[in-house]
């Protein structure tokens, strides 16, 4: 599994959340398998989003869609502040299983 991790400041969570919800069909058609939204306890104007994909290529392709079709338009990303920080991660094997196998 591959995860597109996104972080950025926002002006208002409710406005951001409404915009995020509007793009659910786009996420689904781009191959997003699941998503997780997080907010820091000490900063209500910041979000972290993880979007899970089957392939790194799908994650990278969706990042380009976000850059060109969503984040480039203030009407599409009304609560976004600045440039999002992004990275694509791959899921590592369960390290406890790997460690247990090494002992045997």
VMD Tcl script that builds the backbone (N, CA, C; Angstrom):
set m [mol new atoms 312]
animate dup $m
set s [atomselect $m all]
$s set {name element resname resid chain x y z} {
  {N N UNK 1 A 0.850 -1.172 0.000}
  {CA C UNK 1 A 0.000 0.000 0.000}
  {C C UNK 1 A 0.893 1.231 0.000}
  {N N UNK 2 A 0.392 2.287 -0.630}
  {CA C UNK 2 A 1.107 3.555 -0.736}
  {C C UNK 2 A 0.197 4.655 -0.209}
  {N N UNK 3 A 0.782 5.582 0.520}
  {CA C UNK 3 A 0.012 6.652 1.142}
  {C C UNK 3 A 0.531 8.001 0.674}
  {N N UNK 4 A -0.384 8.812 0.170}
  {CA C UNK 4 A -0.084 10.215 -0.105}
  {C C UNK 4 A -0.390 10.968 1.175}
  {N N UNK 5 A 0.662 11.493 1.797}
  {CA C UNK 5 A 0.532 12.231 3.050}
  {C C UNK 5 A 0.575 13.724 2.720}
  {N N UNK 6 A -0.395 14.450 3.234}
  {CA C UNK 6 A -0.530 15.886 2.964}
  {C C UNK 6 A -0.694 16.607 4.291}
  {N N UNK 7 A -0.007 17.731 4.435}
  {CA C UNK 7 A -0.179 18.596 5.612}
  {C C UNK 7 A -0.266 20.037 5.154}
  {N N UNK 8 A -1.140 20.791 5.802}
  {CA C UNK 8 A -1.177 22.223 5.505}
  {C C UNK 8 A -2.019 22.994 6.505}
  {N N UNK 9 A -1.698 24.274 6.668}
  {CA C UNK 9 A -2.539 25.139 7.489}
  {C C UNK 9 A -3.840 25.473 6.750}
  {N N UNK 10 A -4.866 25.761 7.525}
  {CA C UNK 10 A -6.174 26.132 6.978}
  {C C UNK 10 A -6.702 27.349 7.735}
  {N N UNK 11 A -7.670 28.016 7.134}
  {CA C UNK 11 A -8.277 29.162 7.810}
  {C C UNK 11 A -9.454 28.752 8.682}
  {N N UNK 12 A -10.169 27.694 8.280}
  {CA C UNK 12 A -11.375 27.283 8.984}
  {C C UNK 12 A -11.635 25.801 8.694}
  {N N UNK 13 A -11.752 24.976 9.733}
  {CA C UNK 13 A -11.914 23.543 9.512}
  {C C UNK 13 A -13.250 23.206 8.844}
  {N N UNK 14 A -14.320 23.862 9.214}
  {CA C UNK 14 A -15.625 23.541 8.623}
  {C C UNK 14 A -15.635 23.837 7.123}
  {N N UNK 15 A -15.055 24.940 6.715}
  {CA C UNK 15 A -14.970 25.268 5.287}
  {C C UNK 15 A -14.081 24.258 4.578}
  {N N UNK 16 A -12.938 23.934 5.188}
  {CA C UNK 16 A -12.032 22.952 4.593}
  {C C UNK 16 A -12.725 21.595 4.463}
  {N N UNK 17 A -13.409 21.180 5.515}
  {CA C UNK 17 A -14.078 19.880 5.528}
  {C C UNK 17 A -15.156 19.787 4.445}
  {N N UNK 18 A -15.896 20.857 4.238}
  {CA C UNK 18 A -16.923 20.865 3.190}
  {C C UNK 18 A -16.284 20.713 1.811}
  {N N UNK 19 A -15.172 21.391 1.583}
  {CA C UNK 19 A -14.470 21.266 0.302}
  {C C UNK 19 A -13.910 19.851 0.136}
  {N N UNK 20 A -13.332 19.289 1.190}
  {CA C UNK 20 A -12.799 17.927 1.145}
  {C C UNK 20 A -13.907 16.936 0.801}
  {N N UNK 21 A -15.060 17.095 1.400}
  {CA C UNK 21 A -16.205 16.209 1.145}
  {C C UNK 21 A -16.670 16.311 -0.300}
  {N N UNK 22 A -16.672 17.513 -0.866}
  {CA C UNK 22 A -17.098 17.694 -2.266}
  {C C UNK 22 A -16.233 16.901 -3.240}
  {N N UNK 23 A -14.978 16.659 -2.882}
  {CA C UNK 23 A -14.064 15.953 -3.781}
  {C C UNK 23 A -14.035 14.441 -3.561}
  {N N UNK 24 A -14.962 13.897 -2.797}
  {CA C UNK 24 A -15.014 12.445 -2.574}
  {C C UNK 24 A -15.109 11.666 -3.888}
  {N N UNK 25 A -15.955 12.059 -4.840}
  {CA C UNK 25 A -16.001 11.310 -6.107}
  {C C UNK 25 A -14.668 11.336 -6.870}
  {N N UNK 26 A -13.970 12.452 -6.826}
  {CA C UNK 26 A -12.667 12.542 -7.485}
  {C C UNK 26 A -11.666 11.595 -6.826}
  {N N UNK 27 A -11.675 11.558 -5.494}
  {CA C UNK 27 A -10.780 10.640 -4.792}
  {C C UNK 27 A -11.087 9.193 -5.159}
  {N N UNK 28 A -12.352 8.849 -5.171}
  {CA C UNK 28 A -12.743 7.478 -5.498}
  {C C UNK 28 A -12.322 7.097 -6.916}
  {N N UNK 29 A -12.567 7.979 -7.866}
  {CA C UNK 29 A -12.216 7.666 -9.258}
  {C C UNK 29 A -10.706 7.607 -9.478}
  {N N UNK 30 A -9.930 8.250 -8.588}
  {CA C UNK 30 A -8.474 8.237 -8.701}
  {C C UNK 30 A -7.842 7.039 -7.994}
  {N N UNK 31 A -8.672 6.215 -7.355}
  {CA C UNK 31 A -8.149 5.008 -6.730}
  {C C UNK 31 A -7.829 5.112 -5.256}
  {N N UNK 32 A -8.315 6.161 -4.584}
  {CA C UNK 32 A -8.099 6.268 -3.138}
  {C C UNK 32 A -8.893 5.159 -2.460}
  {N N UNK 33 A -8.199 4.304 -1.711}
  {CA C UNK 33 A -8.830 3.172 -1.020}
  {C C UNK 33 A -9.406 3.560 0.327}
  {N N UNK 34 A -8.726 4.467 1.012}
  {CA C UNK 34 A -9.205 4.965 2.302}
  {C C UNK 34 A -8.488 6.280 2.591}
  {N N UNK 35 A -9.031 6.998 3.551}
  {CA C UNK 35 A -8.381 8.248 3.942}
  {C C UNK 35 A -8.499 8.448 5.448}
  {N N UNK 36 A -7.563 9.212 5.980}
  {CA C UNK 36 A -7.574 9.581 7.392}
  {C C UNK 36 A -7.243 11.063 7.484}
  {N N UNK 37 A -8.061 11.781 8.211}
  {CA C UNK 37 A -7.819 13.208 8.455}
  {C C UNK 37 A -7.477 13.366 9.926}
  {N N UNK 38 A -6.411 14.104 10.195}
  {CA C UNK 38 A -5.989 14.353 11.573}
  {C C UNK 38 A -5.794 15.852 11.789}
  {N N UNK 39 A -6.006 16.254 13.046}
  {CA C UNK 39 A -5.746 17.641 13.444}
  {C C UNK 39 A -4.920 17.633 14.715}
  {N N UNK 40 A -3.909 18.481 14.797}
  {CA C UNK 40 A -3.125 18.535 16.036}
  {C C UNK 40 A -3.966 19.088 17.191}
  {N N UNK 41 A -3.701 18.595 18.366}
  {CA C UNK 41 A -4.435 19.068 19.540}
  {C C UNK 41 A -4.193 20.546 19.814}
  {N N UNK 42 A -3.016 21.017 19.459}
  {CA C UNK 42 A -2.655 22.392 19.807}
  {C C UNK 42 A -2.818 23.387 18.660}
  {N N UNK 43 A -3.402 22.961 17.537}
  {CA C UNK 43 A -3.548 23.880 16.400}
  {C C UNK 43 A -4.785 23.525 15.578}
  {N N UNK 44 A -5.920 24.138 15.870}
  {CA C UNK 44 A -7.156 23.826 15.148}
  {C C UNK 44 A -7.146 24.282 13.683}
  {N N UNK 45 A -6.117 25.020 13.296}
  {CA C UNK 45 A -6.032 25.517 11.920}
  {C C UNK 45 A -4.932 24.809 11.129}
  {N N UNK 46 A -4.836 23.505 11.362}
  {CA C UNK 46 A -3.851 22.696 10.645}
  {C C UNK 46 A -4.450 21.313 10.450}
  {N N UNK 47 A -4.231 20.719 9.278}
  {CA C UNK 47 A -4.725 19.366 9.016}
  {C C UNK 47 A -3.627 18.504 8.417}
  {N N UNK 48 A -3.760 17.220 8.655}
  {CA C UNK 48 A -2.915 16.199 8.061}
  {C C UNK 48 A -3.859 15.180 7.442}
  {N N UNK 49 A -3.594 14.813 6.194}
  {CA C UNK 49 A -4.464 13.886 5.470}
  {C C UNK 49 A -3.613 12.756 4.914}
  {N N UNK 50 A -4.056 11.527 5.112}
  {CA C UNK 50 A -3.420 10.366 4.496}
  {C C UNK 50 A -4.419 9.735 3.539}
  {N N UNK 51 A -4.004 9.597 2.281}
  {CA C UNK 51 A -4.822 8.970 1.240}
  {C C UNK 51 A -4.118 7.700 0.803}
  {N N UNK 52 A -4.774 6.555 0.927}
  {CA C UNK 52 A -4.156 5.267 0.620}
  {C C UNK 52 A -4.505 4.789 -0.786}
  {N N UNK 53 A -3.478 4.267 -1.477}
  {CA C UNK 53 A -3.587 3.790 -2.858}
  {C C UNK 53 A -2.958 2.408 -2.989}
  {N N UNK 54 A -3.324 1.704 -4.047}
  {CA C UNK 54 A -2.708 0.407 -4.344}
  {C C UNK 54 A -1.308 0.550 -4.923}
  {N N UNK 55 A -1.064 1.630 -5.671}
  {CA C UNK 55 A 0.237 1.797 -6.329}
  {C C UNK 55 A 0.789 3.199 -6.078}
  {N N UNK 56 A 2.111 3.281 -6.143}
  {CA C UNK 56 A 2.775 4.580 -6.020}
  {C C UNK 56 A 2.390 5.477 -7.191}
  {N N UNK 57 A 2.244 4.872 -8.377}
  {CA C UNK 57 A 1.879 5.658 -9.567}
  {C C UNK 57 A 0.518 6.326 -9.381}
  {N N UNK 58 A -0.446 5.621 -8.778}
  {CA C UNK 58 A -1.761 6.216 -8.523}
  {C C UNK 58 A -1.653 7.372 -7.535}
  {N N UNK 59 A -0.835 7.201 -6.506}
  {CA C UNK 59 A -0.654 8.271 -5.516}
  {C C UNK 59 A -0.020 9.499 -6.161}
  {N N UNK 60 A 1.006 9.288 -6.968}
  {CA C UNK 60 A 1.682 10.399 -7.656}
  {C C UNK 60 A 0.747 11.088 -8.649}
  {N N UNK 61 A -0.046 10.297 -9.359}
  {CA C UNK 61 A -0.987 10.876 -10.331}
  {C C UNK 61 A -2.028 11.740 -9.621}
  {N N UNK 62 A -2.512 11.258 -8.471}
  {CA C UNK 62 A -3.514 12.045 -7.747}
  {C C UNK 62 A -2.898 13.317 -7.176}
  {N N UNK 63 A -1.651 13.257 -6.752}
  {CA C UNK 63 A -0.966 14.460 -6.286}
  {C C UNK 63 A -0.932 15.510 -7.395}
  {N N UNK 64 A -0.680 15.103 -8.614}
  {CA C UNK 64 A -0.681 16.052 -9.732}
  {C C UNK 64 A -2.074 16.638 -9.962}
  {N N UNK 65 A -3.100 15.819 -9.796}
  {CA C UNK 65 A -4.478 16.331 -9.913}
  {C C UNK 65 A -4.735 17.381 -8.838}
  {N N UNK 66 A -4.315 17.097 -7.621}
  {CA C UNK 66 A -4.504 18.072 -6.544}
  {C C UNK 66 A -3.789 19.380 -6.855}
  {N N UNK 67 A -2.557 19.275 -7.330}
  {CA C UNK 67 A -1.785 20.490 -7.632}
  {C C UNK 67 A -2.382 21.307 -8.764}
  {N N UNK 68 A -2.872 20.642 -9.806}
  {CA C UNK 68 A -3.326 21.364 -10.996}
  {C C UNK 68 A -4.811 21.703 -10.993}
  {N N UNK 69 A -5.632 20.891 -10.345}
  {CA C UNK 69 A -7.079 21.104 -10.413}
  {C C UNK 69 A -7.718 21.560 -9.117}
  {N N UNK 70 A -7.059 21.327 -7.997}
  {CA C UNK 70 A -7.679 21.663 -6.711}
  {C C UNK 70 A -6.933 22.815 -6.042}
  {N N UNK 71 A -5.689 22.607 -5.679}
  {CA C UNK 71 A -4.959 23.617 -4.915}
  {C C UNK 71 A -4.674 24.877 -5.716}
  {N N UNK 72 A -4.687 24.796 -7.024}
  {CA C UNK 72 A -4.410 25.977 -7.857}
  {C C UNK 72 A -5.602 26.919 -7.943}
  {N N UNK 73 A -6.739 26.484 -7.440}
  {CA C UNK 73 A -7.957 27.284 -7.531}
  {C C UNK 73 A -8.480 27.631 -6.141}
  {N N UNK 74 A -8.506 28.909 -5.779}
  {CA C UNK 74 A -9.046 29.283 -4.465}
  {C C UNK 74 A -10.488 28.842 -4.253}
  {N N UNK 75 A -11.279 28.777 -5.304}
  {CA C UNK 75 A -12.666 28.327 -5.125}
  {C C UNK 75 A -12.744 26.826 -4.850}
  {N N UNK 76 A -11.752 26.073 -5.307}
  {CA C UNK 76 A -11.722 24.631 -5.044}
  {C C UNK 76 A -11.089 24.301 -3.700}
  {N N UNK 77 A -10.262 25.194 -3.211}
  {CA C UNK 77 A -9.585 24.972 -1.920}
  {C C UNK 77 A -9.713 26.229 -1.060}
  {N N UNK 78 A -10.950 26.553 -0.657}
  {CA C UNK 78 A -11.219 27.845 -0.029}
  {C C UNK 78 A -10.543 28.092 1.313}
  {N N UNK 79 A -10.178 27.069 2.042}
  {CA C UNK 79 A -9.584 27.290 3.362}
  {C C UNK 79 A -8.085 27.013 3.389}
  {N N UNK 80 A -7.516 26.658 2.252}
  {CA C UNK 80 A -6.097 26.335 2.176}
  {C C UNK 80 A -5.244 27.584 2.390}
  {N N UNK 81 A -4.192 27.433 3.207}
  {CA C UNK 81 A -3.244 28.514 3.443}
  {C C UNK 81 A -1.872 28.025 2.994}
  {N N UNK 82 A -1.308 28.676 2.010}
  {CA C UNK 82 A 0.037 28.319 1.562}
  {C C UNK 82 A 0.094 27.031 0.757}
  {N N UNK 83 A 1.320 26.569 0.564}
  {CA C UNK 83 A 1.587 25.366 -0.226}
  {C C UNK 83 A 1.580 24.134 0.678}
  {N N UNK 84 A 0.773 23.125 0.354}
  {CA C UNK 84 A 0.771 21.906 1.172}
  {C C UNK 84 A 2.126 21.190 1.133}
  {N N UNK 85 A 2.446 20.538 2.232}
  {CA C UNK 85 A 3.617 19.668 2.314}
  {C C UNK 85 A 3.138 18.264 1.962}
  {N N UNK 86 A 3.804 17.617 1.003}
  {CA C UNK 86 A 3.344 16.294 0.559}
  {C C UNK 86 A 4.506 15.308 0.479}
  {N N UNK 87 A 4.170 14.047 0.664}
  {CA C UNK 87 A 5.115 12.940 0.477}
  {C C UNK 87 A 4.307 11.692 0.175}
  {N N UNK 88 A 4.889 10.798 -0.619}
  {CA C UNK 88 A 4.285 9.490 -0.842}
  {C C UNK 88 A 5.103 8.481 -0.048}
  {N N UNK 89 A 4.417 7.720 0.786}
  {CA C UNK 89 A 5.044 6.693 1.614}
  {C C UNK 89 A 4.619 5.314 1.150}
  {N N UNK 90 A 5.463 4.316 1.385}
  {CA C UNK 90 A 5.053 2.934 1.167}
  {C C UNK 90 A 4.939 2.272 2.527}
  {N N UNK 91 A 4.015 1.343 2.636}
  {CA C UNK 91 A 3.812 0.624 3.882}
  {C C UNK 91 A 4.908 -0.426 4.034}
  {N N UNK 92 A 5.524 -0.443 5.199}
  {CA C UNK 92 A 6.562 -1.435 5.502}
  {C C UNK 92 A 5.906 -2.682 6.088}
  {N N UNK 93 A 6.601 -3.807 6.006}
  {CA C UNK 93 A 6.046 -5.011 6.613}
  {C C UNK 93 A 5.926 -4.838 8.121}
  {N N UNK 94 A 5.075 -5.642 8.719}
  {CA C UNK 94 A 4.905 -5.626 10.168}
  {C C UNK 94 A 6.240 -6.004 10.801}
  {N N UNK 95 A 6.902 -5.056 11.425}
  {CA C UNK 95 A 8.238 -5.284 11.959}
  {C C UNK 95 A 8.253 -6.274 13.120}
  {N N UNK 96 A 7.156 -6.381 13.858}
  {CA C UNK 96 A 7.131 -7.368 14.940}
  {C C UNK 96 A 7.148 -8.777 14.364}
  {N N UNK 97 A 6.488 -8.984 13.238}
  {CA C UNK 97 A 6.499 -10.292 12.569}
  {C C UNK 97 A 7.878 -10.581 12.003}
  {N N UNK 98 A 8.482 -9.573 11.390}
  {CA C UNK 98 A 9.830 -9.742 10.822}
  {C C UNK 98 A 10.824 -10.074 11.920}
  {N N UNK 99 A 10.745 -9.368 13.052}
  {CA C UNK 99 A 11.652 -9.611 14.170}
  {C C UNK 99 A 11.444 -11.011 14.740}
  {N N UNK 100 A 10.194 -11.440 14.868}
  {CA C UNK 100 A 9.899 -12.780 15.405}
  {C C UNK 100 A 10.431 -13.854 14.472}
  {N N UNK 101 A 10.331 -13.653 13.172}
  {CA C UNK 101 A 10.845 -14.627 12.214}
  {C C UNK 101 A 12.366 -14.706 12.271}
  {N N UNK 102 A 13.028 -13.592 12.553}
  {CA C UNK 102 A 14.481 -13.570 12.615}
  {C C UNK 102 A 15.000 -14.353 13.821}
  {N N UNK 103 A 14.216 -14.396 14.894}
  {CA C UNK 103 A 14.616 -15.102 16.109}
  {C C UNK 103 A 14.518 -16.608 15.925}
  {N N UNK 104 A 13.567 -17.057 15.141}
  {CA C UNK 104 A 13.323 -18.499 14.971}
  {C C UNK 104 A 14.432 -19.163 14.233}
}
mol reanalyze $m
mol bondsrecalc $m
mol representation Tube
mol addrep $m
